[in-house]
């Protein structure tokens, strides 16, 4: 295994040549939560792993509209970050 990065959390998060930081959790009141993790893959490329939990309306079609808006917003955020 290659040497750990200075941000690698080590332990069980760091396996098979992959290095992972401690996840950063951000609560967004009234909207949901985002968990962001910095990762260096075994091949050396780094990426951000993003997991989002989003509150949805209790019924359709409102929930479907939210999902559609969400994918558009995620695509915009990915383009901006790239
Ligand atoms: Zn590591």
PDB file of the backbone (N, CA, C, O) and the ligand in Angstrom, with CONECT records:
HET     ZN  A 101       1
ATOM      1  N   UNK A   1       0.840  -1.192   0.000  1.00  0.00           N
ATOM      2  CA  UNK A   1       0.000   0.000   0.000  1.00  0.00           C
ATOM      3  C   UNK A   1       0.878   1.245   0.000  1.00  0.00           C
ATOM      4  O   UNK A   1       1.915   1.276   0.663  1.00  0.00           O
ATOM      5  N   UNK A   2       0.471   2.261  -0.734  1.00  0.00           N
ATOM      6  CA  UNK A   2       1.260   3.479  -0.784  1.00  0.00           C
ATOM      7  C   UNK A   2       1.113   4.259   0.514  1.00  0.00           C
ATOM      8  O   UNK A   2       0.204   4.003   1.303  1.00  0.00           O
ATOM      9  N   UNK A   3       2.015   5.213   0.728  1.00  0.00           N
ATOM     10  CA  UNK A   3       1.992   6.002   1.961  1.00  0.00           C
ATOM     11  C   UNK A   3       0.684   6.777   2.067  1.00  0.00           C
ATOM     12  O   UNK A   3       0.117   7.218   1.068  1.00  0.00           O
ATOM     13  N   UNK A   4       0.230   6.926   3.288  1.00  0.00           N
ATOM     14  CA  UNK A   4      -0.998   7.686   3.512  1.00  0.00           C
ATOM     15  C   UNK A   4      -0.788   9.158   3.150  1.00  0.00           C
ATOM     16  O   UNK A   4       0.315   9.691   3.266  1.00  0.00           O
ATOM     17  N   UNK A   5      -1.866   9.796   2.713  1.00  0.00           N
ATOM     18  CA  UNK A   5      -1.825  11.246   2.511  1.00  0.00           C
ATOM     19  C   UNK A   5      -1.944  11.914   3.880  1.00  0.00           C
ATOM     20  O   UNK A   5      -2.279  11.252   4.863  1.00  0.00           O
ATOM     21  N   UNK A   6      -1.676  13.204   3.951  1.00  0.00           N
ATOM     22  CA  UNK A   6      -1.788  13.885   5.254  1.00  0.00           C
ATOM     23  C   UNK A   6      -3.241  14.015   5.707  1.00  0.00           C
ATOM     24  O   UNK A   6      -3.496  14.268   6.885  1.00  0.00           O
ATOM     25  N   UNK A   7      -4.213  13.844   4.772  1.00  0.00           N
ATOM     26  CA  UNK A   7      -5.624  13.947   5.138  1.00  0.00           C
ATOM     27  C   UNK A   7      -6.296  12.578   5.300  1.00  0.00           C
ATOM     28  O   UNK A   7      -7.470  12.523   5.665  1.00  0.00           O
ATOM     29  N   UNK A   8      -5.599  11.495   5.044  1.00  0.00           N
ATOM     30  CA  UNK A   8      -6.185  10.156   5.125  1.00  0.00           C
ATOM     31  C   UNK A   8      -6.538   9.822   6.579  1.00  0.00           C
ATOM     32  O   UNK A   8      -5.750  10.046   7.497  1.00  0.00           O
ATOM     33  N   UNK A   9      -7.746   9.280   6.755  1.00  0.00           N
ATOM     34  CA  UNK A   9      -8.198   8.902   8.099  1.00  0.00           C
ATOM     35  C   UNK A   9      -7.582   7.586   8.553  1.00  0.00           C
ATOM     36  O   UNK A   9      -7.592   7.279   9.745  1.00  0.00           O
ATOM     37  N   UNK A  10      -7.044   6.802   7.616  1.00  0.00           N
ATOM     38  CA  UNK A  10      -6.429   5.528   7.955  1.00  0.00           C
ATOM     39  C   UNK A  10      -7.445   4.522   8.462  1.00  0.00           C
ATOM     40  O   UNK A  10      -8.644   4.662   8.221  1.00  0.00           O
ATOM     41  N   UNK A  11      -6.962   3.508   9.165  1.00  0.00           N
ATOM     42  CA  UNK A  11      -7.845   2.490   9.740  1.00  0.00           C
ATOM     43  C   UNK A  11      -8.660   1.770   8.679  1.00  0.00           C
ATOM     44  O   UNK A  11      -8.173   1.511   7.579  1.00  0.00           O
ATOM     45  N   UNK A  12      -9.903   1.449   9.017  1.00  0.00           N
ATOM     46  CA  UNK A  12     -10.751   0.676   8.114  1.00  0.00           C
ATOM     47  C   UNK A  12     -11.150   1.451   6.864  1.00  0.00           C
ATOM     48  O   UNK A  12     -11.585   0.846   5.884  1.00  0.00           O
ATOM     49  N   UNK A  13     -11.011   2.775   6.874  1.00  0.00           N
ATOM     50  CA  UNK A  13     -11.409   3.572   5.715  1.00  0.00           C
ATOM     51  C   UNK A  13     -10.384   3.487   4.587  1.00  0.00           C
ATOM     52  O   UNK A  13     -10.677   3.835   3.443  1.00  0.00           O
ATOM     53  N   UNK A  14      -9.217   3.036   4.912  1.00  0.00           N
ATOM     54  CA  UNK A  14      -8.094   3.072   3.990  1.00  0.00           C
ATOM     55  C   UNK A  14      -7.738   1.634   3.633  1.00  0.00           C
ATOM     56  O   UNK A  14      -7.068   0.946   4.403  1.00  0.00           O
ATOM     57  N   UNK A  15      -8.193   1.173   2.444  1.00  0.00           N
ATOM     58  CA  UNK A  15      -7.990  -0.220   2.079  1.00  0.00           C
ATOM     59  C   UNK A  15      -7.692  -0.365   0.604  1.00  0.00           C
ATOM     60  O   UNK A  15      -8.046   0.496  -0.202  1.00  0.00           O
ATOM     61  N   UNK A  16      -7.045  -1.449   0.261  1.00  0.00           N
ATOM     62  CA  UNK A  16      -6.784  -1.817  -1.131  1.00  0.00           C
ATOM     63  C   UNK A  16      -6.161  -0.672  -1.926  1.00  0.00           C
ATOM     64  O   UNK A  16      -6.491  -0.459  -3.093  1.00  0.00           O
ATOM     65  N   UNK A  17      -5.270   0.050  -1.286  1.00  0.00           N
ATOM     66  CA  UNK A  17      -4.564   1.121  -1.974  1.00  0.00           C
ATOM     67  C   UNK A  17      -5.335   2.416  -2.073  1.00  0.00           C
ATOM     68  O   UNK A  17      -4.833   3.394  -2.626  1.00  0.00           O
ATOM     69  N   UNK A  18      -6.544   2.441  -1.549  1.00  0.00           N
ATOM     70  CA  UNK A  18      -7.370   3.645  -1.587  1.00  0.00           C
ATOM     71  C   UNK A  18      -7.241   4.374  -0.253  1.00  0.00           C
ATOM     72  O   UNK A  18      -7.233   3.747   0.806  1.00  0.00           O
ATOM     73  N   UNK A  19      -7.141   5.696  -0.313  1.00  0.00           N
ATOM     74  CA  UNK A  19      -7.063   6.511   0.901  1.00  0.00           C
ATOM     75  C   UNK A  19      -8.306   7.386   0.996  1.00  0.00           C
ATOM     76  O   UNK A  19      -8.746   7.979   0.011  1.00  0.00           O
ATOM     77  N   UNK A  20      -8.862   7.453   2.204  1.00  0.00           N
ATOM     78  CA  UNK A  20     -10.112   8.187   2.406  1.00  0.00           C
ATOM     79  C   UNK A  20      -9.999   9.088   3.629  1.00  0.00           C
ATOM     80  O   UNK A  20      -9.481   8.680   4.668  1.00  0.00           O
ATOM     81  N   UNK A  21     -10.486  10.309   3.494  1.00  0.00           N
ATOM     82  CA  UNK A  21     -10.527  11.250   4.618  1.00  0.00           C
ATOM     83  C   UNK A  21     -11.718  10.927   5.502  1.00  0.00           C
ATOM     84  O   UNK A  21     -12.612  10.174   5.117  1.00  0.00           O
ATOM     85  N   UNK A  22     -11.714  11.510   6.699  1.00  0.00           N
ATOM     86  CA  UNK A  22     -12.932  11.458   7.514  1.00  0.00           C
ATOM     87  C   UNK A  22     -14.015  12.226   6.770  1.00  0.00           C
ATOM     88  O   UNK A  22     -13.755  13.319   6.266  1.00  0.00           O
ATOM     89  N   UNK A  23     -15.230  11.674   6.690  1.00  0.00           N
ATOM     90  CA  UNK A  23     -16.308  12.373   5.996  1.00  0.00           C
ATOM     91  C   UNK A  23     -16.671  13.684   6.690  1.00  0.00           C
ATOM     92  O   UNK A  23     -16.638  13.788   7.916  1.00  0.00           O
ATOM     93  N   UNK A  24     -17.015  14.669   5.886  1.00  0.00           N
ATOM     94  CA  UNK A  24     -17.489  15.957   6.394  1.00  0.00           C
ATOM     95  C   UNK A  24     -19.001  15.996   6.196  1.00  0.00           C
ATOM     96  O   UNK A  24     -19.484  15.892   5.069  1.00  0.00           O
ATOM     97  N   UNK A  25     -19.749  16.146   7.291  1.00  0.00           N
ATOM     98  CA  UNK A  25     -21.206  16.173   7.223  1.00  0.00           C
ATOM     99  C   UNK A  25     -21.700  17.595   7.416  1.00  0.00           C
ATOM    100  O   UNK A  25     -21.318  18.277   8.367  1.00  0.00           O
ATOM    101  N   UNK A  26     -22.558  18.034   6.497  1.00  0.00           N
ATOM    102  CA  UNK A  26     -23.134  19.373   6.574  1.00  0.00           C
ATOM    103  C   UNK A  26     -24.655  19.232   6.561  1.00  0.00           C
ATOM    104  O   UNK A  26     -25.235  18.723   5.602  1.00  0.00           O
ATOM    105  N   UNK A  27     -25.292  19.694   7.644  1.00  0.00           N
ATOM    106  CA  UNK A  27     -26.754  19.711   7.698  1.00  0.00           C
ATOM    107  C   UNK A  27     -27.247  21.012   7.086  1.00  0.00           C
ATOM    108  O   UNK A  27     -26.732  22.089   7.386  1.00  0.00           O
ATOM    109  N   UNK A  28     -28.239  20.899   6.234  1.00  0.00           N
ATOM    110  CA  UNK A  28     -28.825  22.074   5.597  1.00  0.00           C
ATOM    111  C   UNK A  28     -30.267  22.163   6.094  1.00  0.00           C
ATOM    112  O   UNK A  28     -31.154  21.473   5.592  1.00  0.00           O
ATOM    113  N   UNK A  29     -30.487  23.032   7.098  1.00  0.00           N
ATOM    114  CA  UNK A  29     -31.798  23.076   7.756  1.00  0.00           C
ATOM    115  C   UNK A  29     -32.956  23.219   6.760  1.00  0.00           C
ATOM    116  O   UNK A  29     -32.936  24.068   5.869  1.00  0.00           O
ATOM    117  N   UNK A  30     -33.941  22.379   6.940  1.00  0.00           N
ATOM    118  CA  UNK A  30     -35.118  22.425   6.092  1.00  0.00           C
ATOM    119  C   UNK A  30     -34.956  21.763   4.748  1.00  0.00           C
ATOM    120  O   UNK A  30     -35.923  21.650   3.996  1.00  0.00           O
ATOM    121  N   UNK A  31     -33.738  21.316   4.424  1.00  0.00           N
ATOM    122  CA  UNK A  31     -33.490  20.747   3.094  1.00  0.00           C
ATOM    123  C   UNK A  31     -32.940  19.329   3.154  1.00  0.00           C
ATOM    124  O   UNK A  31     -33.401  18.451   2.425  1.00  0.00           O
ATOM    125  N   UNK A  32     -31.953  19.101   4.022  1.00  0.00           N
ATOM    126  CA  UNK A  32     -31.364  17.769   4.088  1.00  0.00           C
ATOM    127  C   UNK A  32     -29.954  17.794   4.624  1.00  0.00           C
ATOM    128  O   UNK A  32     -29.610  18.617   5.472  1.00  0.00           O
ATOM    129  N   UNK A  33     -29.140  16.884   4.120  1.00  0.00           N
ATOM    130  CA  UNK A  33     -27.787  16.697   4.634  1.00  0.00           C
ATOM    131  C   UNK A  33     -26.880  16.268   3.495  1.00  0.00           C
ATOM    132  O   UNK A  33     -27.297  15.550   2.586  1.00  0.00           O
ATOM    133  N   UNK A  34     -25.618  16.724   3.558  1.00  0.00           N
ATOM    134  CA  UNK A  34     -24.614  16.327   2.583  1.00  0.00           C
ATOM    135  C   UNK A  34     -23.416  15.755   3.330  1.00  0.00           C
ATOM    136  O   UNK A  34     -22.950  16.335   4.311  1.00  0.00           O
ATOM    137  N   UNK A  35     -22.925  14.624   2.863  1.00  0.00           N
ATOM    138  CA  UNK A  35     -21.715  14.021   3.425  1.00  0.00           C
ATOM    139  C   UNK A  35     -20.674  13.996   2.312  1.00  0.00           C
ATOM    140  O   UNK A  35     -20.891  13.387   1.264  1.00  0.00           O
ATOM    141  N   UNK A  36     -19.550  14.658   2.543  1.00  0.00           N
ATOM    142  CA  UNK A  36     -18.494  14.821   1.539  1.00  0.00           C
ATOM    143  C   UNK A  36     -17.233  14.104   2.025  1.00  0.00           C
ATOM    144  O   UNK A  36     -16.791  14.306   3.156  1.00  0.00           O
ATOM    145  N   UNK A  37     -16.666  13.272   1.167  1.00  0.00           N
ATOM    146  CA  UNK A  37     -15.451  12.528   1.526  1.00  0.00           C
ATOM    147  C   UNK A  37     -14.415  12.681   0.419  1.00  0.00           C
ATOM    148  O   UNK A  37     -14.717  12.471  -0.755  1.00  0.00           O
ATOM    149  N   UNK A  38     -13.208  13.044   0.793  1.00  0.00           N
ATOM    150  CA  UNK A  38     -12.091  13.113  -0.154  1.00  0.00           C
ATOM    151  C   UNK A  38     -11.471  11.733  -0.264  1.00  0.00           C
ATOM    152  O   UNK A  38     -11.228  11.071   0.745  1.00  0.00           O
ATOM    153  N   UNK A  39     -11.212  11.297  -1.503  1.00  0.00           N
ATOM    154  CA  UNK A  39     -10.692   9.956  -1.745  1.00  0.00           C
ATOM    155  C   UNK A  39      -9.541  10.028  -2.746  1.00  0.00           C
ATOM    156  O   UNK A  39      -9.600  10.784  -3.716  1.00  0.00           O
ATOM    157  N   UNK A  40      -8.501   9.242  -2.507  1.00  0.00           N
ATOM    158  CA  UNK A  40      -7.458   9.019  -3.523  1.00  0.00           C
ATOM    159  C   UNK A  40      -7.528   7.544  -3.901  1.00  0.00           C
ATOM    160  O   UNK A  40      -7.290   6.670  -3.068  1.00  0.00           O
ATOM    161  N   UNK A  41      -7.854   7.278  -5.154  1.00  0.00           N
ATOM    162  CA  UNK A  41      -7.979   5.903  -5.628  1.00  0.00           C
ATOM    163  C   UNK A  41      -6.598   5.255  -5.720  1.00  0.00           C
ATOM    164  O   UNK A  41      -5.574   5.939  -5.706  1.00  0.00           O
ATOM    165  N   UNK A  42      -6.588   3.930  -5.814  1.00  0.00           N
ATOM    166  CA  UNK A  42      -5.327   3.196  -5.867  1.00  0.00           C
ATOM    167  C   UNK A  42      -4.456   3.646  -7.043  1.00  0.00           C
ATOM    168  O   UNK A  42      -3.228   3.601  -6.957  1.00  0.00           O
ATOM    169  N   UNK A  43      -5.082   4.079  -8.134  1.00  0.00           N
ATOM    170  CA  UNK A  43      -4.334   4.527  -9.310  1.00  0.00           C
ATOM    171  C   UNK A  43      -3.794   5.946  -9.151  1.00  0.00           C
ATOM    172  O   UNK A  43      -3.076   6.434 -10.023  1.00  0.00           O
ATOM    173  N   UNK A  44      -4.138   6.622  -8.032  1.00  0.00           N
ATOM    174  CA  UNK A  44      -3.585   7.935  -7.754  1.00  0.00           C
ATOM    175  C   UNK A  44      -4.528   9.095  -8.011  1.00  0.00           C
ATOM    176  O   UNK A  44      -4.263  10.212  -7.566  1.00  0.00           O
ATOM    177  N   UNK A  45      -5.614   8.857  -8.713  1.00  0.00           N
ATOM    178  CA  UNK A  45      -6.564   9.932  -9.000  1.00  0.00           C
ATOM    179  C   UNK A  45      -7.374  10.257  -7.746  1.00  0.00           C
ATOM    180  O   UNK A  45      -7.793   9.357  -7.017  1.00  0.00           O
ATOM    181  N   UNK A  46      -7.591  11.556  -7.500  1.00  0.00           N
ATOM    182  CA  UNK A  46      -8.399  11.963  -6.359  1.00  0.00           C
ATOM    183  C   UNK A  46      -9.780  12.385  -6.819  1.00  0.00           C
ATOM    184  O   UNK A  46      -9.956  12.910  -7.918  1.00  0.00           O
ATOM    185  N   UNK A  47     -10.742  12.148  -5.967  1.00  0.00           N
ATOM    186  CA  UNK A  47     -12.105  12.582  -6.255  1.00  0.00           C
ATOM    187  C   UNK A  47     -12.851  12.852  -4.956  1.00  0.00           C
ATOM    188  O   UNK A  47     -12.421  12.456  -3.873  1.00  0.00           O
ATOM    189  N   UNK A  48     -13.976  13.534  -5.096  1.00  0.00           N
ATOM    190  CA  UNK A  48     -14.863  13.787  -3.962  1.00  0.00           C
ATOM    191  C   UNK A  48     -16.042  12.840  -4.077  1.00  0.00           C
ATOM    192  O   UNK A  48     -16.674  12.731  -5.128  1.00  0.00           O
ATOM    193  N   UNK A  49     -16.323  12.166  -2.989  1.00  0.00           N
ATOM    194  CA  UNK A  49     -17.500  11.311  -2.928  1.00  0.00           C
ATOM    195  C   UNK A  49     -18.563  12.102  -2.166  1.00  0.00           C
ATOM    196  O   UNK A  49     -18.334  12.532  -1.036  1.00  0.00           O
ATOM    197  N   UNK A  50     -19.713  12.288  -2.785  1.00  0.00           N
ATOM    198  CA  UNK A  50     -20.759  13.115  -2.196  1.00  0.00           C
ATOM    199  C   UNK A  50     -22.026  12.290  -2.041  1.00  0.00           C
ATOM    200  O   UNK A  50     -22.516  11.684  -2.994  1.00  0.00           O
ATOM    201  N   UNK A  51     -22.545  12.281  -0.818  1.00  0.00           N
ATOM    202  CA  UNK A  51     -23.806  11.594  -0.560  1.00  0.00           C
ATOM    203  C   UNK A  51     -24.774  12.617   0.018  1.00  0.00           C
ATOM    204  O   UNK A  51     -24.479  13.272   1.018  1.00  0.00           O
ATOM    205  N   UNK A  52     -25.911  12.745  -0.610  1.00  0.00           N
ATOM    206  CA  UNK A  52     -26.883  13.740  -0.173  1.00  0.00           C
ATOM    207  C   UNK A  52     -28.176  13.054   0.241  1.00  0.00           C
ATOM    208  O   UNK A  52     -28.639  12.118  -0.411  1.00  0.00           O
ATOM    209  N   UNK A  53     -28.740  13.531   1.325  1.00  0.00           N
ATOM    210  CA  UNK A  53     -30.056  13.097   1.764  1.00  0.00           C
ATOM    211  C   UNK A  53     -30.955  14.326   1.691  1.00  0.00           C
ATOM    212  O   UNK A  53     -30.699  15.334   2.349  1.00  0.00           O
ATOM    213  N   UNK A  54     -32.003  14.234   0.888  1.00  0.00           N
ATOM    214  CA  UNK A  54     -32.841  15.390   0.599  1.00  0.00           C
ATOM    215  C   UNK A  54     -34.273  15.108   1.040  1.00  0.00           C
ATOM    216  O   UNK A  54     -34.832  14.055   0.731  1.00  0.00           O
ATOM    217  N   UNK A  55     -34.850  16.040   1.754  1.00  0.00           N
ATOM    218  CA  UNK A  55     -36.254  15.901   2.164  1.00  0.00           C
ATOM    219  C   UNK A  55     -37.147  16.067   0.941  1.00  0.00           C
ATOM    220  O   UNK A  55     -36.972  16.998   0.155  1.00  0.00           O
ATOM    221  N   UNK A  56     -38.110  15.154   0.787  1.00  0.00           N
ATOM    222  CA  UNK A  56     -39.047  15.217  -0.337  1.00  0.00           C
ATOM    223  C   UNK A  56     -40.454  15.479   0.171  1.00  0.00           C
ATOM    224  O   UNK A  56     -40.785  15.170   1.315  1.00  0.00           O
ATOM    225  N   UNK A  57     -41.261  16.042  -0.684  1.00  0.00           N
ATOM    226  CA  UNK A  57     -42.676  16.216  -0.393  1.00  0.00           C
ATOM    227  C   UNK A  57     -43.298  14.836  -0.188  1.00  0.00           C
ATOM    228  O   UNK A  57     -42.792  13.839  -0.703  1.00  0.00           O
ATOM    229  N   UNK A  58     -44.370  14.785   0.548  1.00  0.00           N
ATOM    230  CA  UNK A  58     -44.993  13.513   0.873  1.00  0.00           C
ATOM    231  C   UNK A  58     -45.809  12.911  -0.248  1.00  0.00           C
ATOM    232  O   UNK A  58     -46.214  11.751  -0.166  1.00  0.00           O
ATOM    233  N   UNK A  59     -46.053  13.671  -1.280  1.00  0.00           N
ATOM    234  CA  UNK A  59     -46.890  13.161  -2.368  1.00  0.00           C
ATOM    235  C   UNK A  59     -46.313  13.553  -3.721  1.00  0.00           C
ATOM    236  O   UNK A  59     -45.527  14.493  -3.839  1.00  0.00           O
ATOM    237  N   UNK A  60     -46.729  12.805  -4.736  1.00  0.00           N
ATOM    238  CA  UNK A  60     -46.432  13.169  -6.125  1.00  0.00           C
ATOM    239  C   UNK A  60     -47.585  14.042  -6.621  1.00  0.00           C
ATOM    240  O   UNK A  60     -48.699  13.886  -6.121  1.00  0.00           O
ATOM    241  N   UNK A  61     -47.383  14.932  -7.553  1.00  0.00           N
ATOM    242  CA  UNK A  61     -46.178  15.088  -8.353  1.00  0.00           C
ATOM    243  C   UNK A  61     -45.120  15.985  -7.725  1.00  0.00           C
ATOM    244  O   UNK A  61     -44.063  16.194  -8.319  1.00  0.00           O
ATOM    245  N   UNK A  62     -45.387  16.522  -6.527  1.00  0.00           N
ATOM    246  CA  UNK A  62     -44.411  17.438  -5.926  1.00  0.00           C
ATOM    247  C   UNK A  62     -43.058  16.768  -5.713  1.00  0.00           C
ATOM    248  O   UNK A  62     -42.020  17.367  -5.995  1.00  0.00           O
ATOM    249  N   UNK A  63     -43.060  15.526  -5.217  1.00  0.00           N
ATOM    250  CA  UNK A  63     -41.792  14.828  -4.987  1.00  0.00           C
ATOM    251  C   UNK A  63     -41.047  14.608  -6.308  1.00  0.00           C
ATOM    252  O   UNK A  63     -39.825  14.747  -6.361  1.00  0.00           O
ATOM    253  N   UNK A  64     -41.775  14.268  -7.363  1.00  0.00           N
ATOM    254  CA  UNK A  64     -41.131  14.066  -8.675  1.00  0.00           C
ATOM    255  C   UNK A  64     -40.528  15.361  -9.188  1.00  0.00           C
ATOM    256  O   UNK A  64     -39.454  15.350  -9.789  1.00  0.00           O
ATOM    257  N   UNK A  65     -41.204  16.470  -8.958  1.00  0.00           N
ATOM    258  CA  UNK A  65     -40.646  17.767  -9.375  1.00  0.00           C
ATOM    259  C   UNK A  65     -39.361  18.052  -8.598  1.00  0.00           C
ATOM    260  O   UNK A  65     -38.384  18.546  -9.161  1.00  0.00           O
ATOM    261  N   UNK A  66     -39.369  17.742  -7.323  1.00  0.00           N
ATOM    262  CA  UNK A  66     -38.148  17.945  -6.528  1.00  0.00           C
ATOM    263  C   UNK A  66     -37.001  17.098  -7.061  1.00  0.00           C
ATOM    264  O   UNK A  66     -35.870  17.574  -7.162  1.00  0.00           O
ATOM    265  N   UNK A  67     -37.285  15.845  -7.402  1.00  0.00           N
ATOM    266  CA  UNK A  67     -36.233  14.968  -7.921  1.00  0.00           C
ATOM    267  C   UNK A  67     -35.681  15.497  -9.237  1.00  0.00           C
ATOM    268  O   UNK A  67     -34.472  15.461  -9.467  1.00  0.00           O
ATOM    269  N   UNK A  68     -36.560  15.984 -10.095  1.00  0.00           N
ATOM    270  CA  UNK A  68     -36.119  16.550 -11.365  1.00  0.00           C
ATOM    271  C   UNK A  68     -35.240  17.774 -11.128  1.00  0.00           C
ATOM    272  O   UNK A  68     -34.196  17.927 -11.762  1.00  0.00           O
ATOM    273  N   UNK A  69     -35.663  18.639 -10.219  1.00  0.00           N
ATOM    274  CA  UNK A  69     -34.874  19.817  -9.888  1.00  0.00           C
ATOM    275  C   UNK A  69     -33.540  19.422  -9.271  1.00  0.00           C
ATOM    276  O   UNK A  69     -32.515  20.052  -9.530  1.00  0.00           O
ATOM    277  N   UNK A  70     -33.562  18.386  -8.461  1.00  0.00           N
ATOM    278  CA  UNK A  70     -32.342  17.924  -7.806  1.00  0.00           C
ATOM    279  C   UNK A  70     -31.299  17.460  -8.822  1.00  0.00           C
ATOM    280  O   UNK A  70     -30.128  17.824  -8.710  1.00  0.00           O
ATOM    281  N   UNK A  71     -31.700  16.674  -9.798  1.00  0.00           N
ATOM    282  CA  UNK A  71     -30.716  16.168 -10.759  1.00  0.00           C
ATOM    283  C   UNK A  71     -30.139  17.309 -11.594  1.00  0.00           C
ATOM    284  O   UNK A  71     -28.961  17.289 -11.950  1.00  0.00           O
ATOM    285  N   UNK A  72     -30.973  18.304 -11.906  1.00  0.00           N
ATOM    286  CA  UNK A  72     -30.474  19.473 -12.633  1.00  0.00           C
ATOM    287  C   UNK A  72     -29.453  20.229 -11.785  1.00  0.00           C
ATOM    288  O   UNK A  72     -28.402  20.641 -12.276  1.00  0.00           O
ATOM    289  N   UNK A  73     -29.776  20.401 -10.521  1.00  0.00           N
ATOM    290  CA  UNK A  73     -28.866  21.125  -9.620  1.00  0.00           C
ATOM    291  C   UNK A  73     -27.561  20.364  -9.404  1.00  0.00           C
ATOM    292  O   UNK A  73     -26.492  20.971  -9.342  1.00  0.00           O
ATOM    293  N   UNK A  74     -27.644  19.042  -9.290  1.00  0.00           N
ATOM    294  CA  UNK A  74     -26.433  18.232  -9.109  1.00  0.00           C
ATOM    295  C   UNK A  74     -25.553  18.327 -10.352  1.00  0.00           C
ATOM    296  O   UNK A  74     -24.333  18.450 -10.241  1.00  0.00           O
ATOM    297  N   UNK A  75     -26.162  18.269 -11.527  1.00  0.00           N
ATOM    298  CA  UNK A  75     -25.386  18.369 -12.770  1.00  0.00           C
ATOM    299  C   UNK A  75     -24.677  19.733 -12.829  1.00  0.00           C
ATOM    300  O   UNK A  75     -23.513  19.808 -13.223  1.00  0.00           O
ATOM    301  N   UNK A  76     -25.366  20.791 -12.445  1.00  0.00           N
ATOM    302  CA  UNK A  76     -24.757  22.128 -12.435  1.00  0.00           C
ATOM    303  C   UNK A  76     -23.597  22.178 -11.452  1.00  0.00           C
ATOM    304  O   UNK A  76     -22.537  22.722 -11.762  1.00  0.00           O
ATOM    305  N   UNK A  77     -23.798  21.612 -10.271  1.00  0.00           N
ATOM    306  CA  UNK A  77     -22.746  21.632  -9.246  1.00  0.00           C
ATOM    307  C   UNK A  77     -21.513  20.841  -9.727  1.00  0.00           C
ATOM    308  O   UNK A  77     -20.379  21.257  -9.489  1.00  0.00           O
ATOM    309  N   UNK A  78     -21.737  19.713 -10.396  1.00  0.00           N
ATOM    310  CA  UNK A  78     -20.601  18.912 -10.892  1.00  0.00           C
ATOM    311  C   UNK A  78     -19.825  19.672 -11.954  1.00  0.00           C
ATOM    312  O   UNK A  78     -18.594  19.657 -11.962  1.00  0.00           O
ATOM    313  N   UNK A  79     -20.546  20.338 -12.850  1.00  0.00           N
ATOM    314  CA  UNK A  79     -19.851  21.129 -13.897  1.00  0.00           C
ATOM    315  C   UNK A  79     -19.039  22.248 -13.271  1.00  0.00           C
ATOM    316  O   UNK A  79     -17.913  22.506 -13.698  1.00  0.00           O
ATOM    317  N   UNK A  80     -19.585  22.911 -12.277  1.00  0.00           N
ATOM    318  CA  UNK A  80     -18.857  24.003 -11.619  1.00  0.00           C
ATOM    319  C   UNK A  80     -17.614  23.507 -10.906  1.00  0.00           C
ATOM    320  O   UNK A  80     -16.592  24.193 -10.881  1.00  0.00           O
ATOM    321  N   UNK A  81     -17.699  22.324 -10.330  1.00  0.00           N
ATOM    322  CA  UNK A  81     -16.569  21.802  -9.556  1.00  0.00           C
ATOM    323  C   UNK A  81     -15.484  21.201 -10.457  1.00  0.00           C
ATOM    324  O   UNK A  81     -14.325  21.091 -10.055  1.00  0.00           O
ATOM    325  N   UNK A  82     -15.869  20.814 -11.677  1.00  0.00           N
ATOM    326  CA  UNK A  82     -14.917  20.151 -12.582  1.00  0.00           C
ATOM    327  C   UNK A  82     -13.897  21.125 -13.147  1.00  0.00           C
ATOM    328  O   UNK A  82     -13.028  20.727 -13.923  1.00  0.00           O
TER     329      UNK A  82
HETATM  330 ZN    ZN A 101      -4.532   5.942   3.801  1.00  0.00          ZN
END
